[in-house]
Amino acid sequence: MTEIDLESVEIPIDGTLDLHTFAPGEVSSLVEEYLWACLKKGIYEVRIIHGKGKGVLRRTVHARLEKHPDVIDFGLDPGSSGWGATIVRLKEGSS
């Protein structure tokens, strides 16, 4: 069997993370790493796009956010019909 090297995916750190192109198993650690990268860049409000679907990604994202020490609060983005994205507020000066 041939091994395939997966290229690292470069994600822009601009305060918006779209999870549509990632496998569900990658989401929890990806959210964690993205939030740390935002903190390092001084971005304290993050929008995570998880889509509507059955809510599996949303629940995974929210479970990770509940445990993150630098998350002040989070909630569904009213601009995404209340389901497709979550807005996260991070503690300023953390990292």
ROSE-4610 file (N, C-alpha, C; in Angstrom, 1 decimal, always signed):
// ROSE-4610
residu = [M/M/M/T/T/T/E/E/E/I/I/I/D/D/D/L/L/L/E/E/E/S/S/S/V/V/V/E/E/E/I/I/I/P/P/P/I/I/I/D/D/D/G/G/G/T/T/T/L/L/L/D/D/D/L/L/L/H/H/H/T/T/T/F/F/F/A/A/A/P/P/P/G/G/G/E/E/E/V/V/V/S/S/S/S/S/S/L/L/L/V/V/V/E/E/E/E/E/E/Y/Y/Y/L/L/L/W/W/W/A/A/A/C/C/C/L/L/L/K/K/K/K/K/K/G/G/G/I/I/I/Y/Y/Y/E/E/E/V/V/V/R/R/R/I/I/I/I/I/I/H/H/H/G/G/G/K/K/K/G/G/G/K/K/K/G/G/G/V/V/V/L/L/L/R/R/R/R/R/R/T/T/T/V/V/V/H/H/H/A/A/A/R/R/R/L/L/L/E/E/E/K/K/K/H/H/H/P/P/P/D/D/D/V/V/V/I/I/I/D/D/D/F/F/F/G/G/G/L/L/L/D/D/D/P/P/P/G/G/G/S/S/S/S/S/S/G/G/G/W/W/W/G/G/G/A/A/A/T/T/T/I/I/I/V/V/V/R/R/R/L/L/L/K/K/K/E/E/E/G/G/G/S/S/S/S/S/S]
num = [1/1/1/2/2/2/3/3/3/4/4/4/5/5/5/6/6/6/7/7/7/8/8/8/9/9/9/10/10/10/11/11/11/12/12/12/13/13/13/14/14/14/15/15/15/16/16/16/17/17/17/18/18/18/19/19/19/20/20/20/21/21/21/22/22/22/23/23/23/24/24/24/25/25/25/26/26/26/27/27/27/28/28/28/29/29/29/30/30/30/31/31/31/32/32/32/33/33/33/34/34/34/35/35/35/36/36/36/37/37/37/38/38/38/39/39/39/40/40/40/41/41/41/42/42/42/43/43/43/44/44/44/45/45/45/46/46/46/47/47/47/48/48/48/49/49/49/50/50/50/51/51/51/52/52/52/53/53/53/54/54/54/55/55/55/56/56/56/57/57/57/58/58/58/59/59/59/60/60/60/61/61/61/62/62/62/63/63/63/64/64/64/65/65/65/66/66/66/67/67/67/68/68/68/69/69/69/70/70/70/71/71/71/72/72/72/73/73/73/74/74/74/75/75/75/76/76/76/77/77/77/78/78/78/79/79/79/80/80/80/81/81/81/82/82/82/83/83/83/84/84/84/85/85/85/86/86/86/87/87/87/88/88/88/89/89/89/90/90/90/91/91/91/92/92/92/93/93/93/94/94/94/95/95/95]
x = [+0.8/+0.0/+0.9/+0.5/+1.3/+0.9/+1.9/+1.6/+1.4/+0.5/+0.2/+0.6/+1.5/+1.8/+0.7/+0.0/-1.0/-0.2/-0.5/+0.1/-0.5/+0.3/-0.3/-1.2/-2.4/-3.3/-3.0/-2.8/-2.6/-3.9/-4.3/-5.5/-5.2/-5.8/-5.6/-6.1/-5.3/-5.8/-6.3/-7.6/-8.3/-9.6/-9.8/-11.0/-12.2/-12.0/-13.1/-12.6/-13.1/-12.7/-13.9/-13.8/-14.8/-14.5/-15.3/-15.0/-15.5/-16.1/-16.7/-15.7/-14.5/-13.6/-12.8/-13.1/-12.3/-13.2/-12.5/-13.1/-13.6/-14.7/-15.3/-14.2/-13.4/-12.4/-11.3/-11.2/-10.1/-10.6/-11.9/-12.5/-12.1/-12.2/-11.9/-10.5/-9.5/-8.1/-7.9/-8.5/-8.4/-9.0/-10.1/-10.7/-9.7/-9.2/-8.3/-7.1/-6.4/-5.3/-5.6/-6.8/-7.1/-7.4/-8.0/-8.2/-6.9/-5.9/-4.6/-3.9/-4.0/-3.4/-4.1/-5.4/-6.1/-5.6/-5.5/-5.0/-3.6/-2.8/-1.4/-1.4/-2.4/-2.5/-3.3/-3.8/-4.7/-6.1/-6.6/-8.0/-8.8/-9.8/-10.5/-12.0/-12.4/-13.7/-13.5/-14.0/-13.8/-15.2/-15.3/-16.5/-16.1/-16.8/-16.6/-17.8/-17.6/-18.7/-18.7/-19.7/-19.9/-21.0/-21.8/-23.0/-24.2/-25.3/-26.5/-26.6/-26.8/-26.8/-27.6/-27.0/-27.7/-27.2/-26.2/-25.7/-24.5/-24.0/-22.8/-21.6/-21.3/-20.1/-20.3/-21.5/-21.9/-21.7/-22.1/-22.0/-20.5/-19.7/-18.3/-17.6/-17.9/-17.3/-17.7/-19.0/-19.4/-18.8/-18.6/-18.0/-16.6/-15.8/-14.4/-14.4/-15.3/-15.3/-15.6/-16.5/-16.8/-15.6/-14.6/-13.4/-12.2/-12.3/-11.2/-11.0/-9.8/-9.7/-9.7/-9.6/-9.6/-10.9/-11.9/-13.2/-14.0/-14.4/-15.3/-16.7/-17.2/-18.5/-18.6/-19.7/-19.9/-21.4/-21.8/-23.3/-23.4/-24.6/-24.9/-24.9/-24.4/-24.4/-25.7/-26.4/-27.7/-27.7/-26.5/-26.4/-26.4/-26.3/-26.3/-27.6/-28.7/-30.0/-30.0/-29.1/-29.0/-28.5/-28.0/-27.6/-26.2/-25.9/-24.7/-23.3/-23.3/-22.0/-22.1/-20.9/-20.9/-19.9/-20.2/-19.4/-18.7/-17.4/-16.7/-16.0/-16.1/-15.3/-14.2/-13.0/-11.8/-11.3/-10.6/-10.0/-8.9/-8.9/-7.9/-6.6/-5.5/-4.2/-3.8/-4.6/-4.3/-3.4/-2.7/-2.0/-0.9]
y = [-1.2/+0.0/+1.2/+2.2/+3.5/+4.5/+5.1/+6.1/+7.5/+8.2/+9.6/+10.6/+11.6/+12.7/+13.7/+14.1/+15.2/+16.5/+17.4/+18.8/+19.5/+20.3/+21.1/+22.2/+22.3/+23.3/+24.6/+25.7/+27.0/+27.7/+28.1/+28.7/+30.2/+31.1/+32.5/+32.8/+33.5/+33.9/+35.3/+35.4/+36.6/+36.8/+35.8/+35.9/+35.1/+34.5/+33.6/+32.3/+31.2/+29.9/+29.1/+28.7/+27.9/+26.4/+25.6/+24.2/+23.3/+23.8/+23.0/+22.0/+22.4/+21.5/+20.6/+20.5/+19.7/+18.5/+17.4/+16.2/+16.4/+15.9/+16.1/+15.7/+14.7/+14.4/+15.4/+16.3/+17.3/+18.6/+18.7/+20.0/+20.5/+19.6/+20.0/+20.6/+19.9/+20.4/+21.6/+21.6/+22.8/+24.1/+24.0/+25.1/+25.6/+24.7/+25.0/+25.8/+25.2/+25.9/+27.2/+27.3/+28.6/+29.7/+29.3/+30.3/+30.8/+29.9/+30.3/+31.3/+30.9/+31.8/+33.1/+33.2/+34.5/+35.3/+34.7/+35.4/+36.0/+35.2/+35.7/+36.9/+37.0/+38.1/+39.2/+39.1/+40.2/+40.2/+39.1/+39.0/+38.4/+39.2/+38.8/+38.4/+38.6/+38.1/+37.2/+36.0/+35.0/+34.5/+34.3/+33.7/+32.3/+31.3/+29.9/+29.4/+29.1/+28.7/+27.1/+26.6/+25.1/+24.6/+25.5/+25.0/+24.6/+24.4/+24.0/+22.5/+21.8/+20.3/+19.7/+18.7/+18.0/+18.5/+19.5/+20.1/+19.4/+18.4/+17.6/+18.5/+19.3/+20.1/+21.3/+21.8/+22.9/+22.4/+21.2/+20.6/+20.4/+19.9/+19.7/+21.0/+22.0/+23.4/+23.9/+23.9/+24.4/+23.7/+22.4/+21.6/+22.0/+22.3/+22.8/+24.2/+25.0/+26.4/+26.5/+25.6/+25.6/+25.3/+24.6/+24.2/+25.1/+26.0/+26.9/+28.0/+28.1/+29.0/+30.5/+30.8/+32.2/+32.6/+31.8/+32.1/+32.8/+34.1/+34.8/+34.3/+34.3/+33.7/+33.4/+32.8/+32.4/+32.2/+32.3/+32.1/+32.0/+31.6/+31.5/+32.8/+33.0/+34.2/+34.5/+35.6/+35.9/+36.2/+36.6/+36.9/+35.6/+34.5/+33.2/+32.4/+33.1/+32.5/+31.8/+32.1/+31.5/+30.1/+29.5/+28.2/+27.9/+28.5/+28.2/+28.6/+29.5/+30.0/+30.4/+30.4/+30.8/+32.0/+32.9/+34.1/+33.8/+34.0/+33.7/+35.0/+35.3/+36.5/+35.9/+36.4/+35.9/+37.0/+36.6/+37.5/+38.2/+39.6/+40.4/+40.2/+40.2/+40.1/+38.7/+37.7/+36.3/+35.7/+34.7/+33.9/+33.1]
z = [+0.0/+0.0/+0.0/-0.8/-0.9/+0.2/+0.9/+1.8/+1.1/+1.6/+1.0/+2.1/+1.7/+2.6/+2.4/+3.4/+3.3/+3.6/+2.7/+2.8/+4.0/+4.7/+5.7/+5.1/+5.6/+5.1/+5.8/+5.0/+5.6/+5.7/+6.9/+7.2/+7.6/+6.9/+7.2/+8.6/+9.4/+10.8/+10.7/+10.4/+10.2/+11.0/+11.9/+12.8/+12.3/+11.1/+10.6/+10.3/+10.9/+10.6/+10.0/+8.8/+8.1/+8.1/+8.8/+9.0/+8.0/+6.9/+5.9/+5.2/+5.1/+4.4/+5.2/+6.5/+7.4/+7.9/+8.2/+8.7/+10.1/+10.5/+11.9/+13.0/+12.7/+13.7/+14.0/+13.0/+13.1/+13.8/+13.9/+14.3/+15.7/+16.7/+18.0/+18.2/+17.7/+17.8/+16.9/+15.8/+14.9/+15.5/+16.2/+16.8/+17.9/+18.7/+19.8/+19.2/+18.2/+17.6/+17.0/+16.3/+15.7/+16.7/+17.8/+18.9/+19.5/+19.7/+20.2/+19.2/+17.9/+16.8/+16.8/+17.0/+17.0/+18.2/+19.3/+20.5/+20.3/+19.7/+19.4/+18.4/+17.6/+16.6/+17.1/+18.4/+18.9/+18.4/+17.9/+17.4/+18.6/+19.1/+20.2/+20.0/+18.7/+18.3/+17.1/+17.2/+16.2/+15.8/+14.5/+13.9/+13.4/+13.9/+13.5/+12.7/+11.4/+10.5/+10.6/+11.1/+11.2/+10.4/+9.9/+9.1/+9.9/+9.3/+10.0/+10.2/+9.1/+9.1/+10.3/+10.9/+12.0/+13.3/+13.3/+14.5/+15.1/+14.5/+15.0/+15.2/+14.1/+14.2/+15.2/+15.3/+16.2/+17.6/+17.9/+19.3/+19.6/+18.6/+18.9/+19.1/+18.4/+18.5/+19.9/+20.3/+21.5/+22.7/+22.6/+23.7/+23.9/+22.8/+22.9/+23.5/+23.1/+23.6/+25.1/+25.5/+27.0/+27.8/+27.3/+28.0/+27.8/+26.9/+26.6/+27.6/+28.2/+29.3/+28.9/+27.6/+27.2/+26.5/+26.5/+26.0/+27.0/+26.8/+27.7/+27.5/+26.3/+26.0/+24.5/+24.1/+22.7/+22.5/+21.3/+21.0/+19.5/+19.1/+17.6/+17.0/+15.8/+15.1/+14.5/+15.0/+14.5/+13.0/+12.4/+11.0/+10.1/+10.8/+10.0/+10.2/+10.3/+10.6/+11.9/+12.8/+14.1/+14.2/+13.2/+13.3/+12.7/+11.6/+10.8/+11.3/+12.3/+12.8/+14.2/+14.9/+16.3/+16.4/+17.2/+17.5/+18.9/+19.0/+20.2/+20.6/+21.9/+22.4/+23.3/+23.1/+23.8/+24.7/+25.8/+26.8/+26.1/+26.2/+25.7/+26.5/+25.8/+26.5/+26.9/+26.5/+26.7/+25.6/+25.9/+24.8/+25.4]
